[in-house]
Structures are given as C-alpha cells and as structure tokens.
Amino acid sequence: MNEIKFRGKTKCGKWIYGDLIRLPKNINMCHIEPPSAEMNTAICDISNPMRSPVYVLPETVGQFTGRKDKNGKEVYKNINPCKKKD
C-alpha cells in the first residue's frame, strides 16, 4: 500500500512534507501539517514558532506517488486541491 503524504513550499521557499489540511474558512489556502519532530524546522515565521499547520503555496502542492526516481528521491505529482471550485 502506498504511503499517503503531501508536500508544499512555504512562502520563504522551504519544502514541507506531511498531511494536507484544507481549512474550510480559507478556501483558496493549503496547509501541510508536518510530523511533530519536524515542526520547529518547518516554520518560516519565527514570531509564531508553534503554528500548526503550516501555510504552503497552493500551486506547489504535490502528492507522493509511491515511487522513487533513479536517485532514490520520492516522486510527487503536482496537484492543486485547494483551488476554489466553481
């Protein structure tokens, strides 16, 4: 069975890996909740270091495909699950 996980890039350019969270009030915003061990290194906003989940740019969100490339890096398929539906 494939592991279900996502990645997205923060506004400061750092990739965040974890569970995808879509908050109902923020229809056009995506958030990734990294494992708690990675939380402190995931945050760009030092003024709020315990913020969880972490906002990521919707156009950068990708889902893990379950495959790795020839170099052993995980392959992600770009998706935009946070786009407002018409």
N, C-alpha and C positions, 0 to 999 in steps of 0.2 A: 504494500500500500504506500502511495506517495505521501510525503510529509506536506501538509498544507501550511505554507508560510508566504509572507509577502515582504517586499522591500519598497522603500521610497526615499527620496532625497530631501533633506531639510533645506530651509532657505539659506543656510550657511554652507551647503554643499556636501554634507555628511550623509552617507547611506545608513539607513536604519532598517533593521531586519526584525520581523516579529509578526504579530497578529494584526490584521486590518480592522480598524474601528471606524465606522461611519456614524457620526453623531447626528441624530435627527434634526436638531436645530441648525446645523451647519451643512446644508445640503451639498454645497459645492466644495466642501473641505474633507480631506482624508487625513486620518491619523493612524500611526503604527504604534502598537504597544510592544516594546522590546521586552525580552526576559528581564526580570528584576536585576540580575547580575550586570546587565549592560546599561541600565537606566542612566547612571551618572555620566557615562561617556557619550550617551546619545543626545544630550541636551546642548543646544546652542545658547539658550537664554540662561545665563548664569544667575540672573536675578530671581529665577524661579526653578531651582535645581531639582525639585521633586515632581515637576509636572509630568503627568502621565495621562493619557497617551501623548505622543509627540506628533505635532503637525508636520505633514510632508506635502510636497508639491504634487497635486493630483496627476499631472502629466508624467510624473516619474514613477508612478506605482506599477509594480510588476509582481506577478505570482510565480512562485517556484514551479518549474515544470517537472521536477523529479529527476532531471538529467544533469549531467556534468559535461563540460567541454573537454577537449583533449588535454587541457592543463589541469583538470580536476576542479575547475571553478563551477559553482552552481549556475544553471541557466534559468533566467527569468523571462516570462512573456509579459510584454508591456500591456497593461490594461488601464482603463480609467473608470473604475467602479463608482467614483464619486461625482461623475458628471450628472448634472441635473437632467432628469427625464422629462421629456415634453408631454 
